[in-house]
Amino acid sequence: MPGLVLPTFTVADVKSHDNAESCYITIGRKVYDVTEFVQDHPGGGDLVLEYAGKDVNDILKDTASHKHSEAAYDILEDYQVGFLDTTGGASKVTASADISTESEPLFASTGMSREEDLTIDTDYTQDFKQHKFLDLNRPLLPQLWFGGFKKRFYLDQIHRPRHYKGGASAPLFGNFLEPLSKTAWWVIPIVWVPPVIYGTIAGTAGLGNPIAAAAYWLVGFGLWSLIEYLMHRFLFHLDDYLPDNRVGLCLHFLLHGIHHYLPMDRYRLVMPPTLFVVLAAPFWKLAHAVFFYNYFAALQVYCGGIFGYICYDLTHYFLHHRNLPVYYQALKKHHLQHHYADYDNGFGVTTKFWDGVFGTALHIDESKPKAE
């Protein structure tokens, strides 16, 4: 339900729905209206009504009674009507990432209400205890590889952002490969600006016409914004077509999933040079295939595109971690809404233009609905 705002309920609200005419239950912070399901419960409606108005997290996992399957949790998702409001002091329920510090409407897809929620420190132990996904105290990739997670569960979890305490980075590999997964923002211009300058100079000299060289370079620079949008939408968010196996999930996690899982990790906001070389290589071939008639024209287009990428990566970092001028404030809000409200839309980072063209613009209603 990306983009959908669900209401919050107090503990008293939930407890008042404790009968067959109106039966609510909770699991952590999620509130479910299971009135229609009472009579369809395989074990009989009385078992459900016994827990009406209460939290059922423990009983669903109780092996002595009946440990419920993943399918049971999938069925429950269809009955979710909101989230539990824990801000009034009436309840001690905690739910790691699914916490908002103020009584505001929450988005069903992420359990968050606003961009500030992205920076609320996650209780690692409580998060793992509740969600049974990844323990932020231990290397993440081995847990994902051996976890046996189903795709639907994996996608639900990575789109519920966590925040690693103290501005540090969560361990990914837990071995000598760890440094390869971290890149400071300033590495990008240091590594890639010199080759772009060299290539631009060589391309201009080869073409022998500065005006033509500038035109080709600007074509490449302009094309980058479209490439950025297409890659973000159809490669980084290849959710529906993701193979339901650990190889597919791990590759997805390394490419972009970890960014949605830990969106404020400042060392995983720009692309490591090793990964960029792999992704950029096909575009080198494409540029020379399209501009086959002139090597230097292809070189200029490619250099313009790489400069566009540099601007993109730096913009992405600054949108997450810097106060920006007015125009970029709007862009920042747009991008962070993609994280905390609606990850199925809002794929543009340096511009919202292509989202408007292809019908993926964000339309976020942040007004608070009535909670019945």
ROFI-606747 format. One line per 10 residues: number of its first residue (from 1); for each residue y, z, x of N, C-alpha, C. Coordinates in steps of 0.05 Angstrom, whole numbers, plus 5000, padded with zeros to 4 digits. Example, Ala and Ser with C-alpha at 12.3 -4.5 7.8 and 13.67 -1.06 7.14 Angstrom:
# ROFI-606747
1 = 4886/5156/5264/4910/5156/5246/4934/5156/5264  4955/5142/5257/4979/5143/5273/5001/5157/5258 $
***
This chain:
# ROFI-606747
1 = 4976/5000/5016/5000/5000/5000/5025/5000/5017  5028/4982/5036/5051/4982/5053/5077/4980/5038  5097/4995/5045/5123/4993/5033/5126/5010/5007  5103/5019/4996/5104/5034/4971/5112/5062/4976  5131/5073/4962/5139/5101/4965/5125/5118/4944  5111/5138/4954/5097/5156/4936/5112/5183/4934  5111/5196/4911/5125/5221/4908/5111/5244/4922  5126/5266/4925/5114/5291/4936/5111/5311/4914  5091/5328/4917/5084/5349/4897/5084/5376/4911  5094/5396/4897/5091/5423/4907/5063/5433/4902 $
11 = 5055/5454/4915/5029/5466/4910/5026/5474/4881  5048/5485/4869/5047/5493/4841/5043/5469/4823  5055/5446/4830/5051/5422/4814/5022/5415/4813  5009/5415/4836/4981/5407/4838/4963/5427/4822  4969/5452/4826/4953/5473/4812/4955/5471/4782  4977/5460/4772/4980/5458/4743/4963/5436/4731  4953/5418/4747/4935/5396/4738/4906/5405/4744  4897/5424/4728/4871/5437/4734/4851/5435/4711  4852/5413/4695/4834/5410/4673/4826/5381/4669  4808/5377/4650/4797/5350/4645/4817/5330/4636 $
21 = 4839/5340/4623/4860/5322/4613/4878/5312/4636  4880/5328/4657/4896/5321/4680/4886/5336/4704  4871/5322/4721/4857/5335/4743/4867/5323/4770  4881/5340/4785/4890/5333/4812/4874/5348/4833  4870/5336/4856/4859/5349/4879/4874/5341/4904  4871/5355/4926/4884/5347/4950/4864/5346/4973  4870/5330/4993/4856/5330/5019/4878/5330/5040  4882/5353/5052/4905/5356/5070/4931/5353/5055  4947/5332/5062/4972/5328/5048/4970/5307/5026  4947/5293/5024/4945/5273/5003/4938/5285/4976 $
31 = 4951/5275/4955/4946/5285/4928/4933/5262/4912  4911/5269/4898/4897/5249/4882/4895/5258/4853  4899/5238/4835/4895/5243/4807/4868/5231/4800  4847/5248/4798/4820/5239/4793/4811/5243/4764  4830/5245/4746/4824/5249/4718/4804/5228/4708  4809/5203/4714/4791/5182/4704/4764/5183/4717  4762/5195/4741/4737/5195/4756/4719/5219/4748  4730/5239/4735/4715/5264/4729/4688/5257/4716  4689/5241/4695/4664/5236/4680/4645/5217/4695  4656/5202/4715/4640/5184/4731/4628/5196/4756 $
41 = 4635/5220/4761/4625/5233/4786/4595/5235/4785  4581/5225/4806/4551/5225/4805/4539/5252/4801  4553/5273/4810/4541/5300/4808/4550/5314/4782  4565/5300/4765/4574/5312/4741/4603/5321/4742  4617/5319/4720/4645/5325/4719/4652/5354/4724  4633/5372/4718/4638/5401/4722/4643/5408/4752  4630/5393/4769/4633/5398/4798/4662/5391/4807  4673/5370/4795/4700/5362/4802/4720/5383/4790  4716/5390/4765/4734/5408/4752/4735/5436/4765  4713/5443/4779/4712/5468/4793/4733/5470/4815 $
51 = 4740/5446/4825/4760/5445/4846/4787/5432/4837  4791/5430/4811/4815/5419/4800/4840/5435/4809  4860/5421/4819/4884/5434/4828/4881/5447/4856  4859/5441/4870/4854/5453/4896/4849/5432/4917  4847/5441/4942/4840/5424/4964/4809/5421/4967  4800/5397/4970/4771/5392/4971/4761/5383/4998  4778/5386/5019/4770/5377/5045/4744/5389/5055  4742/5416/5052/4718/5430/5063/4693/5423/5047  4696/5422/5020/4672/5418/5004/4661/5390/5008  4679/5370/5013/4669/5343/5017/4653/5340/5042 $
61 = 4658/5358/5062/4644/5357/5087/4621/5378/5089  4617/5393/5068/4597/5415/5068/4569/5403/5066  4554/5405/5088/4527/5394/5088/4508/5410/5070  4513/5436/5067/4496/5452/5049/4499/5443/5020  4522/5434/5012/4526/5425/4985/4519/5395/4984  4536/5378/4995/4531/5350/4997/4553/5337/5013  4546/5329/5037/4566/5316/5054/4572/5288/5044  4597/5283/5036/4603/5257/5024/4606/5235/5044  4599/5211/5036/4600/5188/5054/4628/5177/5057  4630/5158/5075/4656/5145/5079/4664/5129/5054 $
71 = 4644/5120/5039/4649/5105/5014/4663/5123/4994  4656/5149/4994/4669/5167/4975/4699/5170/4981  4705/5171/5007/4734/5172/5014/4748/5146/5007  4734/5124/5010/4747/5098/5003/4753/5097/4973  4735/5108/4957/4740/5109/4928/4764/5126/4922  4766/5149/4935/4788/5167/4931/4815/5154/4936  4817/5136/4956/4842/5123/4962/4855/5109/4938  4838/5099/4920/4848/5086/4896/4862/5105/4877  4857/5131/4880/4868/5151/4862/4891/5166/4873  4900/5159/4898/4922/5174/4910/4948/5169/4894 $
81 = 4962/5191/4888/4987/5190/4873/5011/5201/4888  5006/5213/4911/5029/5224/4926/5020/5241/4950  5039/5257/4959/5034/5275/4982/5043/5303/4975  5030/5322/4988/5037/5350/4984/5063/5357/5000  5082/5369/4987/5107/5378/4999/5102/5405/5012  5103/5406/5038/5099/5431/5052/5124/5444/5063  5147/5434/5053/5172/5444/5065/5184/5468/5051  5173/5476/5028/5184/5498/5013/5172/5524/5020  5153/5525/5038/5140/5550/5046/5118/5558/5028  5111/5542/5008/5091/5551/4989/5063/5546/5000 $
91 = 5060/5530/5020/5034/5523/5031/5035/5522/5061  5012/5528/5073/5010/5526/5102/4995/5501/5111  4992/5482/5093/4977/5458/5100/4992/5443/5122  4978/5433/5142/4989/5416/5162/4972/5391/5164  4985/5370/5172/4970/5345/5172/4979/5327/5195  4983/5338/5218/4990/5324/5242/5012/5303/5237  5004/5277/5238/5025/5257/5236/5036/5254/5207  5021/5264/5188/5029/5261/5160/5049/5283/5152  5069/5287/5168/5088/5309/5163/5116/5298/5163  5131/5306/5142/5160/5300/5142/5174/5327/5141 $
101 = 5196/5329/5156/5209/5355/5159/5227/5361/5135  5232/5342/5117/5248/5347/5094/5233/5337/5070  5241/5346/5046/5228/5338/5022/5238/5310/5014  5225/5289/5023/5233/5262/5018/5209/5246/5009  5213/5223/4997/5191/5206/4990/5176/5196/5015  5150/5194/5013/5133/5186/5036/5121/5159/5030  5117/5144/5051/5105/5117/5049/5075/5120/5051  5061/5109/5032/5032/5112/5030/5018/5102/5055  5028/5081/5067/5013/5068/5089/5015/5084/5115  5036/5101/5118/5039/5116/5143/5042/5146/5139 $
111 = 5047/5155/5115/5052/5184/5111/5078/5194/5122  5097/5175/5126/5123/5182/5137/5145/5174/5117  5169/5185/5122/5191/5179/5104/5215/5166/5117  5218/5170/5143/5242/5160/5157/5236/5158/5187  5254/5146/5201/5249/5140/5229/5247/5166/5246  5261/5187/5238/5259/5212/5254/5231/5223/5255  5215/5217/5234/5187/5227/5234/5171/5216/5257  5179/5194/5268/5164/5182/5291/5165/5200/5316  5185/5218/5317/5188/5235/5340/5180/5264/5336  5167/5270/5314/5157/5297/5309/5131/5300/5325 $
121 = 5130/5321/5342/5107/5325/5359/5082/5329/5342  5060/5316/5350/5035/5319/5337/5019/5343/5348  5008/5358/5330/4989/5379/5338/4962/5366/5343  4955/5363/5369/4932/5347/5376/4906/5358/5364  4903/5384/5365/4878/5397/5355/4876/5393/5325  4898/5399/5311/4897/5396/5282/4893/5367/5273  4906/5349/5288/4904/5321/5281/4875/5311/5284  4861/5319/5305/4834/5311/5309/4815/5325/5289  4821/5350/5283/4805/5364/5263/4806/5352/5236  4830/5343/5228/4834/5332/5202/4824/5303/5199 $
131 = 4832/5286/5219/4827/5258/5216/4801/5248/5228  4789/5264/5247/4765/5256/5261/4767/5228/5273  4790/5223/5285/4794/5197/5298/4794/5200/5328  4818/5202/5340/4820/5204/5369/4833/5230/5376  4821/5244/5396/4832/5269/5407/4852/5262/5428  4878/5268/5423/4899/5261/5442/4898/5277/5468  4880/5297/5469/4876/5312/5493/4858/5298/5513  4844/5277/5504/4825/5263/5521/4831/5233/5522  4821/5219/5542/4825/5190/5544/4818/5176/5518  4835/5158/5509/4832/5146/5482/4812/5124/5481 $
141 = 4812/5106/5501/4795/5083/5499/4765/5089/5499  4755/5108/5516/4726/5115/5514/4719/5126/5486  4737/5142/5474/4732/5153/5448/4729/5130/5427  4747/5110/5430/4746/5088/5411/4721/5071/5415  4713/5067/5440/4689/5051/5446/4664/5064/5436  4661/5090/5439/4637/5104/5431/4639/5117/5403  4662/5114/5390/4667/5129/5365/4652/5118/5341  4644/5093/5341/4630/5081/5319/4647/5078/5294  4673/5074/5298/4692/5073/5275/4690/5046/5261  4693/5046/5234/4694/5022/5218/4723/5011/5219 $
151 = 4725/4985/5216/4751/4972/5218/4772/4984/5199  4764/4988/5174/4783/4998/5154/4793/5025/5161  4776/5043/5171/4784/5069/5179/4802/5068/5204  4795/5051/5223/4810/5047/5247/4839/5038/5241  4841/5017/5224/4867/5007/5217/4884/5027/5202  4872/5043/5185/4887/5063/5171/4898/5084/5190  4882/5091/5210/4891/5112/5229/4912/5102/5249  4909/5078/5259/4929/5070/5280/4956/5064/5267  4957/5060/5241/4983/5055/5228/4994/5081/5217  4983/5104/5224/4995/5130/5218/5004/5142/5245 $
161 = 5029/5137/5252/5038/5143/5279/5036/5172/5287  5029/5176/5312/5029/5202/5325/5050/5202/5346  5057/5227/5356/5077/5229/5377/5067/5248/5398  5065/5238/5422/5055/5254/5445/5078/5272/5455  5072/5297/5459/5092/5317/5465/5106/5312/5492  5131/5320/5493/5145/5320/5518/5152/5293/5530  5150/5272/5514/5157/5246/5525/5136/5234/5544  5113/5247/5546/5092/5237/5564/5076/5216/5551  5057/5204/5566/5040/5183/5555/5012/5195/5551  4999/5189/5529/4972/5198/5524/4953/5184/5544 $
171 = 4932/5197/5554/4913/5184/5572/4899/5161/5557  4897/5138/5569/4884/5115/5557/4856/5110/5569  4855/5106/5595/4830/5101/5609/4818/5127/5621  4836/5144/5631/4826/5168/5644/4814/5164/5672  4821/5141/5684/4811/5135/5711/4832/5120/5727  4823/5106/5748/4841/5091/5766/4856/5069/5752  4847/5060/5728/4861/5039/5713/4886/5049/5698  4889/5075/5696/4910/5086/5680/4938/5075/5687  4945/5073/5714/4972/5063/5720/4977/5034/5710  4956/5018/5707/4959/4991/5698/4968/4989/5668 $
181 = 4964/5011/5654/4971/5011/5625/4999/5021/5620  5013/5029/5641/5040/5040/5638/5060/5023/5653  5082/5017/5639/5103/5000/5651/5131/5011/5643  5147/5018/5662/5174/5026/5657/5191/5002/5649  5211/5005/5633/5226/4982/5623/5239/4966/5645  5248/4980/5666/5263/4966/5687/5245/4948/5705  5219/4952/5702/5200/4934/5717/5202/4905/5708  5208/4902/5682/5208/4875/5670/5229/4857/5683  5255/4865/5684/5274/4847/5698/5270/4845/5727  5260/4866/5740/5255/4865/5769/5233/4844/5776 $
191 = 5212/4843/5760/5190/4825/5765/5195/4797/5756  5208/4793/5733/5210/4766/5721/5236/4752/5724  5258/4766/5728/5284/4752/5731/5284/4734/5757  5275/4744/5780/5276/4726/5804/5260/4700/5800  5235/4700/5789/5221/4675/5785/5236/4656/5765  5249/4668/5745/5264/4652/5725/5288/4639/5739  5302/4654/5756/5325/4642/5771/5315/4620/5789  5294/4625/5804/5283/4605/5822/5274/4580/5807  5260/4583/5785/5250/4561/5770/5273/4545/5757  5294/4559/5748/5317/4546/5736/5332/4529/5757 $
201 = 5335/4540/5780/5349/4525/5802/5332/4500/5809  5306/4504/5812/5288/4482/5819/5288/4460/5797  5287/4469/5772/5287/4450/5750/5313/4435/5748  5335/4448/5752/5362/4435/5751/5364/4414/5774  5355/4422/5798/5356/4403/5820/5338/4379/5815  5314/4384/5803/5296/4362/5798/5306/4343/5777  5319/4353/5757/5330/4336/5736/5355/4321/5745  5370/4333/5764/5393/4320/5774/5416/4318/5755  5414/4331/5732/5435/4331/5712/5438/4359/5700  5459/4374/5709/5462/4401/5699/5464/4404/5669 $
211 = 5476/4385/5656/5479/4387/5627/5451/4384/5613  5436/4365/5622/5409/4361/5611/5392/4386/5618  5395/4396/5642/5379/4420/5650/5386/4444/5632  5412/4448/5627/5420/4470/5609/5410/4466/5581  5409/4441/5572/5400/4436/5544/5370/4443/5542  5354/4434/5562/5325/4440/5561/5321/4471/5563  5336/4484/5580/5333/4513/5583/5340/4527/5557  5360/4518/5543/5368/4531/5518/5348/4526/5496  5335/4502/5497/5313/4497/5478/5291/4517/5481  5283/4523/5506/5262/4543/5512/5271/4570/5503 $
221 = 5296/4577/5509/5306/4604/5501/5306/4607/5471  5314/4585/5457/5315/4587/5427/5287/4588/5415  5268/4574/5428/5240/4573/5417/5227/4601/5420  5236/4617/5439/5223/4643/5443/5224/4660/5418  5246/4660/5403/5248/4678/5380/5226/4670/5359  5220/4645/5357/5198/4636/5339/5171/4644/5350  5167/4640/5376/5142/4648/5388/5138/4678/5386  5159/4694/5390/5158/4723/5387/5148/4730/5359  5160/4718/5339/5152/4724/5311/5123/4717/5306  5115/4692/5315/5088/4683/5309/5067/4700/5324 $
231 = 5073/4708/5349/5054/4724/5363/5051/4752/5351  5074/4764/5343/5074/4790/5331/5058/4790/5305  5063/4769/5289/5050/4768/5263/5021/4760/5264  5014/4739/5280/4988/4727/5278/4969/4734/5301  4980/4748/5322/4962/4757/5344/4962/4787/5345  4985/4800/5347/4986/4829/5348/4977/4842/5322  4983/4829/5300/4975/4841/5274/4953/4824/5261  4933/4818/5276/4910/4802/5266/4890/4820/5251  4901/4838/5235/4885/4859/5222/4863/4849/5204  4869/4830/5186/4850/4821/5166/4827/4806/5179 $
241 = 4832/4793/5202/4812/4777/5215/4799/4791/5239  4804/4816/5242/4794/4831/5265/4763/4835/5261  4748/4829/5282/4719/4834/5280/4713/4864/5276  4694/4870/5259/4688/4898/5253/4667/4908/5273  4675/4909/5299/4658/4920/5320/4676/4932/5341  4663/4947/5359/4679/4962/5379/4694/4944/5399  4683/4921/5404/4697/4902/5422/4723/4893/5410  4722/4884/5385/4746/4875/5371/4766/4898/5368  4757/4922/5361/4776/4944/5357/4789/4953/5383  4774/4953/5404/4785/4961/5430/4806/4940/5440 $
251 = 4799/4915/5437/4818/4894/5445/4844/4896/5429  4841/4900/5403/4864/4903/5385/4881/4928/5393  4867/4949/5400/4881/4974/5408/4897/4970/5433  4885/4956/5453/4898/4952/5479/4922/4933/5476  4919/4913/5458/4940/4893/5455/4964/4904/5440  4959/4918/5418/4982/4926/5401/4976/4952/5385  4951/4958/5381/4944/4981/5364/4955/5007/5375  4954/5010/5402/4963/5035/5414/4993/5039/5409  5008/5016/5407/5037/5018/5403/5043/5029/5375  5027/5021/5355/5031/5032/5328/5021/5060/5326 $
261 = 5001/5067/5341/4989/5094/5341/5008/5113/5355  5021/5105/5377/5039/5121/5392/5065/5105/5397  5081/5100/5376/5103/5081/5378/5126/5090/5396  5128/5116/5403/5150/5125/5419/5143/5129/5448  5119/5121/5456/5110/5123/5484/5127/5104/5501  5145/5115/5516/5165/5099/5531/5152/5082/5553  5128/5088/5561/5115/5072/5582/5096/5051/5571  5094/5049/5545/5078/5029/5533/5093/5013/5512  5119/5009/5517/5137/4994/5499/5142/4966/5509  5138/4961/5535/5141/4935/5546/5114/4926/5556 $
271 = 5111/4900/5560/5085/4888/5567/5079/4891/5597  5056/4903/5605/5049/4903/5633/5048/4875/5645  5059/4871/5669/5059/4844/5681/5032/4831/5681  5011/4846/5685/4984/4834/5686/4976/4822/5659  4983/4835/5637/4977/4825/5611/4995/4801/5605  5020/4802/5613/5038/4780/5607/5030/4754/5621  5020/4756/5645/5010/4732/5659/4988/4719/5642  4970/4734/5631/4948/4723/5615/4959/4709/5590  4978/4722/5576/4989/4711/5551/5008/4688/5557  5022/4688/5580/5041/4667/5585/5029/4642/5596 $
281 = 5005/4643/5608/4992/4620/5620/4989/4597/5600  4979/4601/5576/4976/4579/5557/5003/4565/5550  5025/4580/5551/5051/4568/5545/5061/4550/5567  5052/4556/5592/5058/4538/5614/5045/4511/5610  5020/4512/5602/5005/4487/5596/5018/4473/5572  5026/4488/5552/5037/4476/5528/5064/4462/5534  5081/4475/5550/5106/4463/5557/5102/4437/5572  5083/4436/5589/5078/4411/5604/5064/4390/5588  5050/4399/5567/5037/4379/5549/5057/4366/5531  5077/4382/5521/5097/4371/5503/5117/4354/5519 $
291 = 5126/4364/5542/5146/4350/5558/5132/4336/5582  5110/4322/5576/5093/4310/5596/5108/4289/5612  5130/4278/5601/5144/4256/5614/5161/4266/5637  5165/4292/5640/5183/4302/5661/5175/4331/5668  5164/4335/5692/5156/4361/5701/5179/4381/5700  5203/4372/5709/5225/4390/5712/5237/4398/5684  5235/4380/5665/5243/4387/5638/5225/4409/5627  5199/4406/5631/5180/4427/5622/5186/4453/5636  5193/4452/5662/5199/4476/5677/5223/4490/5666  5244/4475/5659/5268/4486/5647/5262/4500/5621 $
301 = 5247/4486/5604/5241/4498/5577/5225/4523/5581  5206/4523/5600/5190/4547/5604/5206/4570/5615  5225/4564/5633/5242/4586/5644/5260/4598/5623  5270/4580/5605/5287/4590/5583/5270/4608/5565  5245/4601/5560/5228/4617/5543/5221/4644/5556  5216/4644/5582/5210/4669/5596/5235/4687/5596  5258/4676/5598/5282/4693/5597/5285/4705/5569  5278/4689/5548/5277/4700/5521/5258/4723/5519  5234/4721/5532/5215/4743/5532/5227/4768/5545  5241/4764/5567/5253/4787/5581/5273/4801/5562 $
311 = 5289/4786/5548/5308/4797/5529/5293/4812/5506  5270/4800/5498/5254/4813/5476/5243/4840/5485  5231/4841/5509/5218/4866/5518/5239/4888/5522  5262/4881/5533/5283/4901/5537/5294/4910/5511  5298/4890/5492/5308/4897/5465/5289/4916/5452  5263/4911/5454/5242/4928/5441/5244/4956/5452  5247/4959/5478/5249/4986/5489/5274/5000/5479  5297/4986/5480/5322/4998/5472/5323/5005/5442  5309/4989/5425/5308/4996/5397/5295/5022/5392  5275/5029/5409/5261/5054/5406/5275/5078/5419 $
321 = 5290/5072/5441/5299/5095/5457/5328/5095/5465  5345/5079/5452/5373/5080/5460/5391/5079/5435  5415/5091/5437/5436/5087/5417/5449/5060/5422  5452/5044/5402/5461/5017/5405/5486/5010/5389  5499/4987/5396/5522/4978/5380/5514/4972/5351  5534/4967/5334/5529/4964/5305/5508/4944/5299  5509/4919/5310/5490/4899/5303/5462/4909/5310  5458/4921/5333/5432/4930/5341/5423/4954/5326  5441/4969/5314/5433/4992/5297/5418/4981/5273  5428/4959/5261/5414/4948/5238/5386/4937/5247 $
331 = 5385/4925/5271/5360/4915/5281/5341/4938/5287  5351/4960/5298/5335/4983/5303/5323/4994/5278  5339/4997/5257/5329/5007/5231/5307/4988/5221  5311/4962/5223/5292/4942/5214/5265/4946/5229  5266/4949/5255/5242/4951/5271/5227/4977/5266  5242/4999/5265/5229/5025/5261/5218/5027/5232  5230/5013/5213/5217/5012/5186/5191/4998/5187  5188/4978/5205/5163/4964/5209/5141/4985/5217  5150/5005/5232/5131/5025/5242/5125/5047/5221  5146/5058/5209/5141/5081/5192/5138/5075/5163 $
341 = 5144/5050/5154/5144/5044/5126/5126/5021/5118  5128/4998/5132/5114/4974/5123/5106/4956/5147  5083/4961/5158/5074/4946/5182/5065/4918/5175  5063/4911/5149/5054/4884/5142/5078/4865/5139  5102/4874/5144/5126/4857/5144/5144/4866/5166  5166/4850/5170/5186/4857/5190/5176/4853/5218  5167/4828/5224/5155/4823/5250/5176/4815/5271  5200/4807/5263/5220/4800/5283/5230/4825/5298  5234/4822/5324/5245/4844/5340/5273/4838/5349  5277/4814/5361/5304/4807/5370/5321/4796/5348 $
351 = 5308/4787/5326/5323/4776/5304/5306/4779/5278  5320/4782/5256/5306/4783/5230/5305/4755/5217  5315/4735/5230/5317/4708/5219/5291/4697/5209  5270/4698/5226/5245/4685/5219/5230/4700/5197  5235/4726/5194/5224/4741/5171/5235/4731/5145  5260/4723/5145/5272/4711/5121/5261/4684/5115  5256/4668/5136/5246/4641/5133/5217/4642/5122  5200/4659/5133/5172/4659/5126/5164/4681/5105  5184/4693/5093/5178/4711/5070/5166/4738/5078  5172/4748/5102/5162/4774/5110/5184/4794/5115 $
361 = 5207/4790/5102/5229/4808/5104/5222/4836/5092  5233/4856/5104/5228/4883/5094/5245/4889/5070  5233/4900/5049/5248/4908/5025/5239/4937/5019  5253/4956/5032/5245/4984/5030/5261/4999/5010  5248/5009/4989/5262/5026/4970/5258/5055/4979  5279/5067/4989/5277/5094/4999/5288/5115/4980  5292/5106/4955/5300/5126/4934/5276/5142/4926  5281/5167/4920/5258/5185/4914/5250/5182/4884  5225/5175/4879/5216/5173/4851/5209/5201/4841  5208/5203/4814/5200/5229/4802/5171/5234/4807 $
371 = 5164/5259/4810/5137/5267/4817/5121/5275/4793  5129/5267/4770/5116/5273/4744/5119/5303/4737 $
***
